[in-house]
Amino acid sequence: MAFEGLGGRLQDIMDRIKGKGKVTEQDIKEMMREVRLALLEADVNFKVVRQFIKDVSERANGADVMKSLTPGQQVIKIVQEELTSLMGGENSKINMSQKPPTVIMMVGLQGAGKTTTAGKLALLLRKSYNKKPMLIAGDIYRPAAIDQLETIGKQLDIPVYSMGDKERVETIVENGLKYARENHLDTVIIDTAGRLHIDEDLMNELKNVKEIAKPNEIMLVVDSMTGQDAVNVAESFNNLLDITGVTLTKLDGDTRGGAALSIRSVTEKPIKFIGVSEKMDGLEAFHPERMASRILGMGDILSIIEKAQMNVDLEDQAELEQKLKENTFTLDDFLAQMDQVKTLGPLDELIKMMPGANKIKGLDKVKMNGKEIDHVQAIIRSMTMEEREKPEKLNISRKRRIAAGSGRSLQEVNRLLKQFNEMKKMMKQFTNGKGKKKNPFGGMGLPF
């Protein structure tokens, strides 16, 4: 994730102050010096850093903190709250029209991922908001932009309105909106043209489209990997078009993440979505408080739960939980569980969202690309139905046969069986039986 470097630095700083029985002004001063360096190295705008340090210092030096029984924890709470405030305070929703269709105009420089993001947003609106979206192909300049959008539309089964690349963009948008109204499509996403840099022709065209479409949202798509340039781009577009929100792409890449901490302060416009993977379902609503918790190593359980609720079949999970209570959970059920987990996204990113994951030594070097689950599934599929239901029957000769059939080693087979038994014990603790804790995922049975 983009904030790993910054998160690691800030977590180290917080750890040193957490257990202090007394915090002095000198302690706060030294801590703020290190926080300033960490933020600047993460490519956060220097004006934003200066204001952030000022705000935290003033609050941390207050009487409530100095006289507190846990001053170190109070300071950490202040840093978390100020980080949250820096990124917008709370999740900002899409401005939905009272009279459909809701019109979302996507703008940004070429290469920011605007066309793909338009498709991702359409999918998210259909899946999470129960909308009926349509895409308008308004980029008539970039080679293959229209083809790309139409391909995305077919892939997602979302209609795309196109008139080719010979008509004026204004005409395409006007006709597209008319088509959406006639066909009762309640959300229209306009993919506009980008340029390699901001120029007068681009801005005049976008202003014309804005005048015709009267969009409820002008969504600026920014490549977070461009660092401080992303902030400059956001400021320019905002000055000329008065954007309503920002979507940051490529936040899953190897980037310092400073853009996300700077854009809100510089433009005073909220970050509404973030791109977390290249897959079409890799767009998420941006929650400043959750991101602040993740940066400080406090985890992001709510986002994991939301992923699970969107991707996991609750009826299947209720049946699974019953099997756990009755101790009838089999390797076949384990296999089905693996398929469910794979829908939640990259496992290494998922694990890092767990509270305290930053304390697990070597986790930052762990890379899970899904092949590990494929190997486990291959082993289970090499077993007979009887062996899946009663793994205790697996003697050494059967294990060797399974290893050969799956193309894995005997050690991997043994490791899987051990993990299966441990997982059964752990998951059983989260069911409602005999005074145990209830599963915090509301019966989804997920092994987290």
C-alpha beads as a LAMMPS data file, in Angstrom:
LAMMPS data file: protein, C-alpha beads

448 atoms
447 bonds

1 atom types
1 bond types

-500.0 500.0 xlo xhi
-500.0 500.0 ylo yhi
-500.0 500.0 zlo zhi

Masses

1 110.0

Atoms # bond

1 1 1 0.000 0.000 0.000
2 1 1 1.089 3.550 -0.666
3 1 1 1.497 4.496 2.988
4 1 1 3.733 1.631 4.124
5 1 1 6.888 3.753 4.359
6 1 1 5.147 6.641 6.117
7 1 1 3.161 4.243 8.309
8 1 1 6.294 2.424 9.441
9 1 1 8.034 5.684 10.373
10 1 1 5.048 7.082 12.265
11 1 1 4.412 3.796 14.071
12 1 1 8.007 3.710 15.315
13 1 1 7.682 7.275 16.582
14 1 1 4.352 6.534 18.304
15 1 1 5.717 3.357 19.923
16 1 1 8.486 5.309 21.623
17 1 1 6.032 7.677 23.292
18 1 1 3.144 5.269 23.918
19 1 1 4.314 3.853 27.251
20 1 1 5.633 7.093 28.751
21 1 1 4.220 7.860 32.177
22 1 1 5.017 11.524 31.662
23 1 1 5.405 13.514 28.454
24 1 1 7.386 16.760 28.479
25 1 1 7.371 19.629 26.029
26 1 1 10.811 18.473 24.893
27 1 1 9.390 14.996 24.166
28 1 1 6.662 16.550 22.001
29 1 1 9.188 18.782 20.237
30 1 1 11.482 15.857 19.354
31 1 1 8.544 13.727 18.267
32 1 1 7.165 16.488 16.028
33 1 1 10.582 16.937 14.402
34 1 1 10.559 13.256 13.394
35 1 1 6.935 13.375 12.259
36 1 1 7.768 16.418 10.084
37 1 1 10.627 14.529 8.409
38 1 1 8.461 11.433 7.877
39 1 1 5.709 13.480 6.204
40 1 1 8.100 15.419 3.982
41 1 1 9.792 12.181 2.888
42 1 1 6.331 10.842 1.999
43 1 1 6.021 13.801 -0.412
44 1 1 3.375 15.649 1.602
45 1 1 3.110 19.339 0.656
46 1 1 5.397 21.363 2.956
47 1 1 2.654 23.913 3.779
48 1 1 0.349 21.069 4.779
49 1 1 3.115 19.559 6.939
50 1 1 3.761 22.880 8.662
51 1 1 0.075 23.349 9.563
52 1 1 -0.278 19.711 10.674
53 1 1 2.737 19.955 13.020
54 1 1 1.405 23.242 14.430
55 1 1 -2.056 21.770 15.125
56 1 1 -0.727 18.582 16.736
57 1 1 1.862 20.461 18.830
58 1 1 -0.721 22.878 20.221
59 1 1 -3.073 20.086 21.232
60 1 1 -0.311 17.775 22.533
61 1 1 1.100 20.516 24.780
62 1 1 -2.310 21.158 26.317
63 1 1 -3.010 20.658 30.021
64 1 1 -5.356 17.697 29.362
65 1 1 -2.485 15.712 27.847
66 1 1 0.232 16.708 30.297
67 1 1 -1.910 15.846 33.335
68 1 1 -3.320 12.645 31.827
69 1 1 -2.529 9.249 33.349
70 1 1 -1.709 7.998 29.832
71 1 1 -0.173 11.033 28.080
72 1 1 1.575 8.914 25.415
73 1 1 -1.720 7.383 24.302
74 1 1 -3.365 10.811 24.348
75 1 1 -0.724 12.137 21.948
76 1 1 -1.272 9.167 19.602
77 1 1 -5.021 9.857 19.680
78 1 1 -4.359 13.487 18.743
79 1 1 -2.099 12.462 15.825
80 1 1 -4.770 10.041 14.588
81 1 1 -7.511 12.688 14.811
82 1 1 -5.398 15.310 13.040
83 1 1 -4.444 12.841 10.281
84 1 1 -8.142 12.083 9.827
85 1 1 -8.960 15.789 9.682
86 1 1 -6.130 16.358 7.202
87 1 1 -7.678 13.837 4.795
88 1 1 -11.195 15.247 5.074
89 1 1 -12.575 14.105 8.406
90 1 1 -15.218 11.701 7.142
91 1 1 -16.287 9.748 4.081
92 1 1 -17.768 12.028 1.415
93 1 1 -20.702 10.610 -0.541
94 1 1 -21.528 11.091 -4.217
95 1 1 -23.877 14.018 -4.878
96 1 1 -26.915 12.127 -6.152
97 1 1 -29.500 14.016 -8.180
98 1 1 -33.059 14.233 -6.859
99 1 1 -34.184 14.019 -10.481
100 1 1 -32.333 11.217 -12.364
101 1 1 -30.032 10.817 -14.067
102 1 1 -27.170 11.677 -11.726
103 1 1 -24.372 12.961 -13.987
104 1 1 -20.717 12.324 -13.104
105 1 1 -18.087 14.001 -15.273
106 1 1 -14.660 12.347 -15.115
107 1 1 -11.734 14.689 -15.739
108 1 1 -7.953 14.434 -15.482
109 1 1 -4.691 14.241 -17.371
110 1 1 -3.927 11.492 -19.879
111 1 1 -2.489 8.392 -18.215
112 1 1 -4.167 8.904 -14.824
113 1 1 -6.462 5.922 -15.407
114 1 1 -9.600 7.955 -16.111
115 1 1 -11.287 5.590 -18.583
116 1 1 -10.689 2.500 -16.456
117 1 1 -11.815 4.377 -13.339
118 1 1 -15.047 5.379 -15.100
119 1 1 -15.773 1.667 -15.617
120 1 1 -14.813 0.804 -12.037
121 1 1 -17.069 3.541 -10.700
122 1 1 -19.980 2.315 -12.826
123 1 1 -19.526 -1.199 -11.419
124 1 1 -19.302 0.095 -7.845
125 1 1 -22.467 2.180 -8.254
126 1 1 -24.385 -0.785 -9.631
127 1 1 -23.069 -3.229 -7.026
128 1 1 -23.137 -1.114 -3.860
129 1 1 -25.720 1.586 -4.617
130 1 1 -28.151 -0.429 -6.779
131 1 1 -27.862 2.087 -9.633
132 1 1 -28.381 1.587 -13.371
133 1 1 -25.324 3.341 -14.831
134 1 1 -24.385 4.239 -18.407
135 1 1 -21.001 5.344 -19.737
136 1 1 -20.566 8.080 -22.356
137 1 1 -17.466 7.834 -24.575
138 1 1 -16.422 11.485 -24.678
139 1 1 -12.688 11.048 -25.321
140 1 1 -12.477 11.399 -29.114
141 1 1 -8.758 12.212 -29.259
142 1 1 -6.823 9.413 -27.578
143 1 1 -6.356 6.447 -29.918
144 1 1 -8.526 3.485 -28.915
145 1 1 -10.123 5.336 -25.948
146 1 1 -13.623 4.650 -27.286
147 1 1 -12.769 0.992 -27.967
148 1 1 -11.350 0.674 -24.452
149 1 1 -14.529 2.048 -22.861
150 1 1 -16.756 -0.177 -25.018
151 1 1 -14.672 -3.223 -24.069
152 1 1 -15.052 -2.335 -20.382
153 1 1 -18.801 -1.876 -20.888
154 1 1 -19.164 -5.331 -22.458
155 1 1 -17.042 -6.903 -19.739
156 1 1 -19.213 -5.389 -16.991
157 1 1 -22.518 -5.550 -18.898
158 1 1 -22.919 -1.767 -18.627
159 1 1 -24.224 0.240 -21.632
160 1 1 -21.808 2.621 -23.378
161 1 1 -23.080 5.510 -25.481
162 1 1 -20.742 6.325 -28.374
163 1 1 -20.915 8.259 -31.634
164 1 1 -17.367 7.513 -32.736
165 1 1 -14.591 10.081 -32.962
166 1 1 -15.944 12.324 -35.733
167 1 1 -18.684 14.150 -33.814
168 1 1 -18.063 17.024 -31.430
169 1 1 -17.838 16.027 -27.791
170 1 1 -20.621 18.451 -26.883
171 1 1 -22.975 16.688 -29.334
172 1 1 -22.051 13.233 -27.999
173 1 1 -22.738 14.288 -24.405
174 1 1 -26.037 15.993 -25.266
175 1 1 -27.332 12.973 -27.193
176 1 1 -26.012 10.559 -24.571
177 1 1 -27.919 12.278 -21.780
178 1 1 -31.087 12.226 -23.872
179 1 1 -30.609 8.480 -24.475
180 1 1 -30.160 7.862 -20.727
181 1 1 -33.394 9.681 -19.871
182 1 1 -35.366 7.845 -22.547
183 1 1 -34.078 4.484 -21.311
184 1 1 -34.534 5.229 -17.584
185 1 1 -30.836 4.917 -16.750
186 1 1 -30.367 6.727 -13.451
187 1 1 -26.601 7.408 -13.525
188 1 1 -24.437 8.729 -16.363
189 1 1 -20.636 8.726 -16.226
190 1 1 -18.929 10.872 -18.873
191 1 1 -15.391 9.863 -19.841
192 1 1 -13.776 13.079 -21.090
193 1 1 -10.523 13.612 -22.958
194 1 1 -7.260 14.064 -21.129
195 1 1 -4.021 15.678 -22.242
196 1 1 -0.415 15.117 -21.317
197 1 1 -0.573 18.487 -19.578
198 1 1 -3.199 21.120 -18.823
199 1 1 -3.846 23.366 -21.820
200 1 1 -6.382 26.014 -22.831
201 1 1 -8.131 23.883 -25.489
202 1 1 -8.681 21.044 -23.011
203 1 1 -10.117 23.340 -20.371
204 1 1 -12.431 25.147 -22.814
205 1 1 -13.826 21.832 -24.024
206 1 1 -14.363 20.632 -20.433
207 1 1 -16.106 23.898 -19.571
208 1 1 -18.454 23.382 -22.547
209 1 1 -19.239 19.830 -21.446
210 1 1 -19.865 21.082 -17.915
211 1 1 -22.290 23.713 -19.252
212 1 1 -24.239 21.120 -21.290
213 1 1 -24.223 18.230 -18.801
214 1 1 -24.672 20.279 -15.603
215 1 1 -22.964 17.446 -13.690
216 1 1 -23.751 16.609 -10.074
217 1 1 -20.139 15.528 -9.727
218 1 1 -16.956 16.684 -11.439
219 1 1 -14.610 13.888 -10.416
220 1 1 -10.922 14.558 -10.883
221 1 1 -8.920 11.370 -11.429
222 1 1 -5.328 11.722 -10.232
223 1 1 -2.425 9.269 -10.446
224 1 1 -1.090 9.119 -6.868
225 1 1 2.278 7.885 -8.152
226 1 1 2.996 11.344 -9.560
227 1 1 3.507 12.566 -5.981
228 1 1 3.558 16.316 -5.496
229 1 1 2.616 16.870 -9.160
230 1 1 -0.746 15.263 -8.330
231 1 1 -1.436 18.124 -5.921
232 1 1 -0.531 20.738 -8.561
233 1 1 -2.818 19.064 -11.112
234 1 1 -5.669 18.932 -8.587
235 1 1 -5.222 22.621 -7.765
236 1 1 -5.252 23.630 -11.466
237 1 1 -8.364 21.615 -12.350
238 1 1 -10.144 22.872 -9.250
239 1 1 -9.398 26.507 -10.062
240 1 1 -10.734 26.140 -13.607
241 1 1 -13.648 23.698 -13.180
242 1 1 -14.540 23.809 -9.468
243 1 1 -14.290 20.034 -9.042
244 1 1 -16.504 18.300 -6.465
245 1 1 -14.221 15.403 -5.578
246 1 1 -11.062 13.442 -6.298
247 1 1 -10.367 9.793 -7.093
248 1 1 -6.789 8.694 -6.429
249 1 1 -5.603 5.842 -8.639
250 1 1 -2.683 3.452 -8.114
251 1 1 -2.700 3.706 -4.321
252 1 1 -1.727 0.022 -4.391
253 1 1 1.543 0.909 -6.102
254 1 1 4.976 1.629 -4.683
255 1 1 4.299 5.284 -3.966
256 1 1 4.908 7.492 -0.960
257 1 1 1.243 8.470 -0.633
258 1 1 1.804 12.153 0.109
259 1 1 -0.792 13.195 -2.472
260 1 1 -3.651 11.751 -0.423
261 1 1 -2.521 13.759 2.594
262 1 1 -2.103 16.994 0.611
263 1 1 -4.931 17.207 -1.941
264 1 1 -7.728 17.732 0.583
265 1 1 -5.926 20.626 2.272
266 1 1 -4.803 22.309 -0.944
267 1 1 -8.099 22.075 -2.893
268 1 1 -10.539 21.853 0.031
269 1 1 -12.307 19.188 -2.038
270 1 1 -12.741 15.648 -0.702
271 1 1 -11.072 12.458 -1.857
272 1 1 -14.101 10.266 -2.581
273 1 1 -12.598 7.089 -4.023
274 1 1 -9.254 5.297 -4.164
275 1 1 -7.981 2.720 -6.631
276 1 1 -6.601 -0.237 -4.678
277 1 1 -5.985 -2.760 -7.474
278 1 1 -5.995 -3.051 -11.253
279 1 1 -9.087 -5.298 -11.210
280 1 1 -12.441 -3.777 -12.130
281 1 1 -13.682 -4.179 -8.559
282 1 1 -10.555 -2.435 -7.249
283 1 1 -12.203 0.904 -6.456
284 1 1 -13.205 1.764 -2.891
285 1 1 -14.888 4.637 -1.097
286 1 1 -12.278 6.675 0.768
287 1 1 -12.655 6.807 4.552
288 1 1 -10.167 9.262 6.142
289 1 1 -10.547 7.834 9.652
290 1 1 -9.854 4.290 8.445
291 1 1 -6.847 5.394 6.413
292 1 1 -5.450 7.253 9.437
293 1 1 -5.828 4.078 11.518
294 1 1 -4.046 2.043 8.856
295 1 1 -1.186 4.542 8.625
296 1 1 -0.709 4.321 12.394
297 1 1 -0.867 0.518 12.424
298 1 1 -4.268 0.322 14.132
299 1 1 -5.819 -1.753 11.374
300 1 1 -8.986 -1.314 9.328
301 1 1 -11.474 -3.957 10.405
302 1 1 -14.478 -2.032 9.025
303 1 1 -13.132 -2.168 5.460
304 1 1 -12.517 -5.916 5.770
305 1 1 -16.090 -6.394 6.991
306 1 1 -17.452 -4.345 4.084
307 1 1 -15.436 -6.402 1.608
308 1 1 -16.819 -9.562 3.175
309 1 1 -20.409 -8.321 3.125
310 1 1 -20.125 -7.467 -0.577
311 1 1 -18.462 -10.702 -1.649
312 1 1 -19.486 -13.440 0.770
313 1 1 -22.689 -15.472 0.506
314 1 1 -24.275 -15.054 3.952
315 1 1 -26.473 -18.160 3.633
316 1 1 -23.419 -20.290 2.920
317 1 1 -21.631 -18.729 5.866
318 1 1 -24.557 -19.360 8.239
319 1 1 -24.480 -23.019 7.209
320 1 1 -20.716 -23.025 7.708
321 1 1 -21.018 -21.570 11.200
322 1 1 -23.516 -24.274 12.115
323 1 1 -21.003 -26.909 10.988
324 1 1 -18.361 -25.292 13.179
325 1 1 -20.684 -25.439 16.182
326 1 1 -21.406 -29.105 15.516
327 1 1 -17.748 -29.863 14.744
328 1 1 -18.642 -31.209 11.287
329 1 1 -16.480 -28.733 9.337
330 1 1 -14.670 -30.677 6.582
331 1 1 -11.864 -30.061 4.108
332 1 1 -14.560 -29.581 1.454
333 1 1 -15.913 -26.689 3.520
334 1 1 -12.351 -25.429 3.896
335 1 1 -12.042 -25.510 0.100
336 1 1 -15.210 -23.416 -0.292
337 1 1 -13.914 -21.007 2.351
338 1 1 -10.724 -20.527 0.353
339 1 1 -12.776 -19.485 -2.683
340 1 1 -14.627 -16.932 -0.540
341 1 1 -11.380 -15.469 0.830
342 1 1 -9.969 -15.070 -2.695
343 1 1 -12.841 -12.712 -3.588
344 1 1 -11.754 -10.243 -0.883
345 1 1 -8.611 -9.168 -2.722
346 1 1 -4.847 -9.670 -2.358
347 1 1 -4.188 -11.559 0.872
348 1 1 -1.082 -9.598 1.835
349 1 1 -3.058 -6.336 1.676
350 1 1 -5.913 -7.898 3.646
351 1 1 -3.602 -9.097 6.418
352 1 1 -1.990 -5.669 6.710
353 1 1 -5.423 -4.198 7.464
354 1 1 -5.583 -6.229 10.683
355 1 1 -4.910 -4.367 13.956
356 1 1 -1.372 -5.023 15.171
357 1 1 -0.246 -6.457 11.824
358 1 1 2.599 -3.936 11.816
359 1 1 4.059 -5.718 14.868
360 1 1 4.416 -9.037 13.050
361 1 1 8.071 -9.328 12.148
362 1 1 8.752 -9.810 8.455
363 1 1 5.139 -9.139 7.394
364 1 1 6.255 -6.226 5.230
365 1 1 8.245 -8.713 3.126
366 1 1 5.341 -11.167 2.764
367 1 1 3.943 -11.366 -0.763
368 1 1 0.847 -13.454 -1.393
369 1 1 -0.340 -13.568 -4.977
370 1 1 -3.061 -16.192 -4.609
371 1 1 -0.846 -19.102 -5.693
372 1 1 -0.611 -20.270 -2.079
373 1 1 -4.381 -20.803 -2.011
374 1 1 -4.229 -22.522 -5.409
375 1 1 -1.660 -24.972 -4.008
376 1 1 -3.860 -25.716 -0.993
377 1 1 -6.869 -26.250 -3.228
378 1 1 -4.870 -28.596 -5.481
379 1 1 -3.955 -30.716 -2.457
380 1 1 -7.562 -30.955 -1.235
381 1 1 -8.863 -31.763 -4.724
382 1 1 -6.407 -34.678 -4.903
383 1 1 -8.177 -36.311 -1.937
384 1 1 -11.148 -38.662 -2.096
385 1 1 -14.494 -37.487 -0.705
386 1 1 -13.998 -39.751 2.308
387 1 1 -10.569 -38.243 3.004
388 1 1 -11.953 -34.718 2.822
389 1 1 -14.674 -35.578 5.327
390 1 1 -12.408 -37.593 7.639
391 1 1 -8.827 -36.280 7.315
392 1 1 -7.823 -38.306 10.372
393 1 1 -7.777 -41.338 8.042
394 1 1 -4.863 -39.894 6.083
395 1 1 -1.919 -42.208 6.750
396 1 1 1.543 -41.778 5.240
397 1 1 0.795 -43.730 2.047
398 1 1 -2.371 -41.724 1.366
399 1 1 -0.499 -38.475 1.973
400 1 1 2.189 -39.507 -0.517
401 1 1 -0.493 -40.281 -3.107
402 1 1 -2.111 -36.863 -2.529
403 1 1 1.258 -35.093 -2.777
404 1 1 2.006 -36.813 -6.092
405 1 1 -1.495 -36.120 -7.439
406 1 1 -1.354 -32.411 -6.578
407 1 1 2.250 -31.828 -7.595
408 1 1 3.085 -30.599 -4.093
409 1 1 5.458 -31.958 -1.455
410 1 1 4.616 -34.272 1.449
411 1 1 5.633 -31.450 3.824
412 1 1 3.018 -29.166 2.248
413 1 1 0.328 -31.810 2.707
414 1 1 1.252 -32.180 6.390
415 1 1 1.360 -28.418 6.832
416 1 1 -2.119 -28.042 5.309
417 1 1 -3.592 -30.648 7.653
418 1 1 -2.012 -28.943 10.640
419 1 1 -3.313 -25.534 9.525
420 1 1 -6.777 -26.999 8.945
421 1 1 -6.962 -28.351 12.495
422 1 1 -5.694 -25.064 13.946
423 1 1 -8.178 -23.087 11.873
424 1 1 -11.049 -25.281 13.070
425 1 1 -10.117 -24.566 16.677
426 1 1 -9.723 -20.841 16.067
427 1 1 -12.968 -20.441 14.128
428 1 1 -14.903 -22.425 16.698
429 1 1 -13.910 -19.833 19.312
430 1 1 -15.793 -17.165 17.375
431 1 1 -19.104 -19.041 17.269
432 1 1 -21.803 -18.682 19.911
433 1 1 -21.214 -21.961 21.685
434 1 1 -20.445 -22.389 25.400
435 1 1 -19.669 -18.839 26.383
436 1 1 -17.243 -18.166 23.559
437 1 1 -16.977 -14.838 21.778
438 1 1 -19.338 -14.219 18.904
439 1 1 -17.768 -13.907 15.484
440 1 1 -17.234 -10.151 14.929
441 1 1 -18.046 -10.650 11.252
442 1 1 -21.671 -11.396 12.069
443 1 1 -21.611 -15.091 11.234
444 1 1 -19.441 -14.906 8.139
445 1 1 -17.032 -17.435 9.566
446 1 1 -14.011 -15.712 8.072
447 1 1 -10.702 -16.766 9.640
448 1 1 -9.556 -13.291 10.661

Bonds

1 1 1 2
2 1 2 3
3 1 3 4
4 1 4 5
5 1 5 6
6 1 6 7
7 1 7 8
8 1 8 9
9 1 9 10
10 1 10 11
11 1 11 12
12 1 12 13
13 1 13 14
14 1 14 15
15 1 15 16
16 1 16 17
17 1 17 18
18 1 18 19
19 1 19 20
20 1 20 21
21 1 21 22
22 1 22 23
23 1 23 24
24 1 24 25
25 1 25 26
26 1 26 27
27 1 27 28
28 1 28 29
29 1 29 30
30 1 30 31
31 1 31 32
32 1 32 33
33 1 33 34
34 1 34 35
35 1 35 36
36 1 36 37
37 1 37 38
38 1 38 39
39 1 39 40
40 1 40 41
41 1 41 42
42 1 42 43
43 1 43 44
44 1 44 45
45 1 45 46
46 1 46 47
47 1 47 48
48 1 48 49
49 1 49 50
50 1 50 51
51 1 51 52
52 1 52 53
53 1 53 54
54 1 54 55
55 1 55 56
56 1 56 57
57 1 57 58
58 1 58 59
59 1 59 60
60 1 60 61
61 1 61 62
62 1 62 63
63 1 63 64
64 1 64 65
65 1 65 66
66 1 66 67
67 1 67 68
68 1 68 69
69 1 69 70
70 1 70 71
71 1 71 72
72 1 72 73
73 1 73 74
74 1 74 75
75 1 75 76
76 1 76 77
77 1 77 78
78 1 78 79
79 1 79 80
80 1 80 81
81 1 81 82
82 1 82 83
83 1 83 84
84 1 84 85
85 1 85 86
86 1 86 87
87 1 87 88
88 1 88 89
89 1 89 90
90 1 90 91
91 1 91 92
92 1 92 93
93 1 93 94
94 1 94 95
95 1 95 96
96 1 96 97
97 1 97 98
98 1 98 99
99 1 99 100
100 1 100 101
101 1 101 102
102 1 102 103
103 1 103 104
104 1 104 105
105 1 105 106
106 1 106 107
107 1 107 108
108 1 108 109
109 1 109 110
110 1 110 111
111 1 111 112
112 1 112 113
113 1 113 114
114 1 114 115
115 1 115 116
116 1 116 117
117 1 117 118
118 1 118 119
119 1 119 120
120 1 120 121
121 1 121 122
122 1 122 123
123 1 123 124
124 1 124 125
125 1 125 126
126 1 126 127
127 1 127 128
128 1 128 129
129 1 129 130
130 1 130 131
131 1 131 132
132 1 132 133
133 1 133 134
134 1 134 135
135 1 135 136
136 1 136 137
137 1 137 138
138 1 138 139
139 1 139 140
140 1 140 141
141 1 141 142
142 1 142 143
143 1 143 144
144 1 144 145
145 1 145 146
146 1 146 147
147 1 147 148
148 1 148 149
149 1 149 150
150 1 150 151
151 1 151 152
152 1 152 153
153 1 153 154
154 1 154 155
155 1 155 156
156 1 156 157
157 1 157 158
158 1 158 159
159 1 159 160
160 1 160 161
161 1 161 162
162 1 162 163
163 1 163 164
164 1 164 165
165 1 165 166
166 1 166 167
167 1 167 168
168 1 168 169
169 1 169 170
170 1 170 171
171 1 171 172
172 1 172 173
173 1 173 174
174 1 174 175
175 1 175 176
176 1 176 177
177 1 177 178
178 1 178 179
179 1 179 180
180 1 180 181
181 1 181 182
182 1 182 183
183 1 183 184
184 1 184 185
185 1 185 186
186 1 186 187
187 1 187 188
188 1 188 189
189 1 189 190
190 1 190 191
191 1 191 192
192 1 192 193
193 1 193 194
194 1 194 195
195 1 195 196
196 1 196 197
197 1 197 198
198 1 198 199
199 1 199 200
200 1 200 201
201 1 201 202
202 1 202 203
203 1 203 204
204 1 204 205
205 1 205 206
206 1 206 207
207 1 207 208
208 1 208 209
209 1 209 210
210 1 210 211
211 1 211 212
212 1 212 213
213 1 213 214
214 1 214 215
215 1 215 216
216 1 216 217
217 1 217 218
218 1 218 219
219 1 219 220
220 1 220 221
221 1 221 222
222 1 222 223
223 1 223 224
224 1 224 225
225 1 225 226
226 1 226 227
227 1 227 228
228 1 228 229
229 1 229 230
230 1 230 231
231 1 231 232
232 1 232 233
233 1 233 234
234 1 234 235
235 1 235 236
236 1 236 237
237 1 237 238
238 1 238 239
239 1 239 240
240 1 240 241
241 1 241 242
242 1 242 243
243 1 243 244
244 1 244 245
245 1 245 246
246 1 246 247
247 1 247 248
248 1 248 249
249 1 249 250
250 1 250 251
251 1 251 252
252 1 252 253
253 1 253 254
254 1 254 255
255 1 255 256
256 1 256 257
257 1 257 258
258 1 258 259
259 1 259 260
260 1 260 261
261 1 261 262
262 1 262 263
263 1 263 264
264 1 264 265
265 1 265 266
266 1 266 267
267 1 267 268
268 1 268 269
269 1 269 270
270 1 270 271
271 1 271 272
272 1 272 273
273 1 273 274
274 1 274 275
275 1 275 276
276 1 276 277
277 1 277 278
278 1 278 279
279 1 279 280
280 1 280 281
281 1 281 282
282 1 282 283
283 1 283 284
284 1 284 285
285 1 285 286
286 1 286 287
287 1 287 288
288 1 288 289
289 1 289 290
290 1 290 291
291 1 291 292
292 1 292 293
293 1 293 294
294 1 294 295
295 1 295 296
296 1 296 297
297 1 297 298
298 1 298 299
299 1 299 300
300 1 300 301
301 1 301 302
302 1 302 303
303 1 303 304
304 1 304 305
305 1 305 306
306 1 306 307
307 1 307 308
308 1 308 309
309 1 309 310
310 1 310 311
311 1 311 312
312 1 312 313
313 1 313 314
314 1 314 315
315 1 315 316
316 1 316 317
317 1 317 318
318 1 318 319
319 1 319 320
320 1 320 321
321 1 321 322
322 1 322 323
323 1 323 324
324 1 324 325
325 1 325 326
326 1 326 327
327 1 327 328
328 1 328 329
329 1 329 330
330 1 330 331
331 1 331 332
332 1 332 333
333 1 333 334
334 1 334 335
335 1 335 336
336 1 336 337
337 1 337 338
338 1 338 339
339 1 339 340
340 1 340 341
341 1 341 342
342 1 342 343
343 1 343 344
344 1 344 345
345 1 345 346
346 1 346 347
347 1 347 348
348 1 348 349
349 1 349 350
350 1 350 351
351 1 351 352
352 1 352 353
353 1 353 354
354 1 354 355
355 1 355 356
356 1 356 357
357 1 357 358
358 1 358 359
359 1 359 360
360 1 360 361
361 1 361 362
362 1 362 363
363 1 363 364
364 1 364 365
365 1 365 366
366 1 366 367
367 1 367 368
368 1 368 369
369 1 369 370
370 1 370 371
371 1 371 372
372 1 372 373
373 1 373 374
374 1 374 375
375 1 375 376
376 1 376 377
377 1 377 378
378 1 378 379
379 1 379 380
380 1 380 381
381 1 381 382
382 1 382 383
383 1 383 384
384 1 384 385
385 1 385 386
386 1 386 387
387 1 387 388
388 1 388 389
389 1 389 390
390 1 390 391
391 1 391 392
392 1 392 393
393 1 393 394
394 1 394 395
395 1 395 396
396 1 396 397
397 1 397 398
398 1 398 399
399 1 399 400
400 1 400 401
401 1 401 402
402 1 402 403
403 1 403 404
404 1 404 405
405 1 405 406
406 1 406 407
407 1 407 408
408 1 408 409
409 1 409 410
410 1 410 411
411 1 411 412
412 1 412 413
413 1 413 414
414 1 414 415
415 1 415 416
416 1 416 417
417 1 417 418
418 1 418 419
419 1 419 420
420 1 420 421
421 1 421 422
422 1 422 423
423 1 423 424
424 1 424 425
425 1 425 426
426 1 426 427
427 1 427 428
428 1 428 429
429 1 429 430
430 1 430 431
431 1 431 432
432 1 432 433
433 1 433 434
434 1 434 435
435 1 435 436
436 1 436 437
437 1 437 438
438 1 438 439
439 1 439 440
440 1 440 441
441 1 441 442
442 1 442 443
443 1 443 444
444 1 444 445
445 1 445 446
446 1 446 447
447 1 447 448
